Amino acid sequence: MSPLERRYRRLIRAYPRAYRAAHGEELLDVLLGHTDPRRSRPPLREVVSLLANGLKERAWQATTAPAWSDGLHLGVTALCAASLAAWLPYAASIPLWCALSALALVLVVMGRVRPALPLALLTGIKSWALGTGVVFVDATPLPVEPAFLTPDPLYGLSGPLGAVAGPALACAGLAVLALREDRPRRRSPWWLATVPLLATAGPAWMSLDEPAPAVAVRIAAEAVTLAGAVWAGRLTGDLRWALAAALYLVAGSAAFAQHLMDQSRQDLAYWGLLAFLTLVAAVAPRGSRMRAFT
């Protein structure tokens, strides 16, 4: 296999697996037939085109699942990842609960919502117990001090409302999905990689008065993800991404609202950015599907 072919094969992995199985070799033949075989790298224009078209095809294939249930499952996946990220810096103090939360996230990513529900319920009750000082199952010493990534105790910035909002929404979403006969589709394993990214920015609502570099990374990641929801909704005319974004925003707004009077202008601007992108994601799909088919 030539270096050029090898690089083209890597690029077409941007397309969904089903698309690659049906058209991958044909697409590869076309690309190799129209490119100088003496080249070792594809032209930049083709690289950009393949990545962009691959993302478009993934967005369109996502619309084959029912919109509301798929959007709900996507939002629940994001909430479970955020919940595990909030606990990750405290894994040395609450190892069992971190393990249960991680298992719940893996099951949700796999689409196994029914076995994930009791685990999410247990960890959600433990989140409420840690946020309010109530003993549940084991007597965890409070405050729960971090071992790495953050200097703040668990839920020291968010309070009880921030501790329970995300897990409660995740459990409610899982309960609704568990009532359906059809199992949600599997999510990308890359969702597991978002956990350390979210964990580096802290366990709760972030203070932007003296932002660390990791906070900026999280803000950028959230903004890019929500912008992707806007783009996918506009492309397909589908609201599933807006529903997922709304769930994430509601959960994140709980801790923010509890300490509203103490928030700085930077905090308000950050929340405003998330709210604005979520609103645009809800409005962007209007009329797009009609234009796409005419």
URJO-V833956 format. One record per residue. OMEGA is omega in whole degrees, 0 to 359 (none if undefined). Layout:
omega = {OMEGA	OMEGA}
//
This chain:
omega = {181	176	180	179	180	180	176	179	176	183	183	172	172	178	178	183	181	179	180	180	183	189	187	182	177	178	180	178	179	182	181	181	182	180	178	184	178	179	175	180	177	175	182	181	179	176	180	182	180	180	181	181	176	178	178	180	177	179	181	179	178	182	178	176	178	191	189	181	179	177	177	179	177	178	178	178	179	180	179	177	179	179	178	179	179	182	189	179	184	185	180	181	182	185	181	184	174	179	179	178	178	178	177	179	179	179	178	178	179	182	181	188	182	175	179	185	180	177	178	179	179	181	177	177	178	176	178	180	179	180	183	180	179	178	177	179	179	182	180	179	179	356	178	184	182	174	180	173	184	177	188	174	182	181	178	180	187	183	184	182	178	180	190	188	182	178	180	178	179	179	178	179	178	180	178	181	181	179	181	178	182	178	178	180	179	175	178	176	177	176	179	180	179	185	178	178	178	184	183	182	178	189	187	179	189	172	183	179	176	188	173	179	180	178	178	178	180	179	179	181	179	180	179	180	179	175	175	176	177	182	181	178	179	181	189	185	187	185	185	181	176	178	178	180	180	178	180	180	181	180	180	182	184	179	178	182	182	180	186	184	182	184	178	178	177	178	178	179	179	178	179	178	179	181	180	181	177	178	179	178	179	183	187	184	185	175	185	182	180	180	182	184	181	none}
//
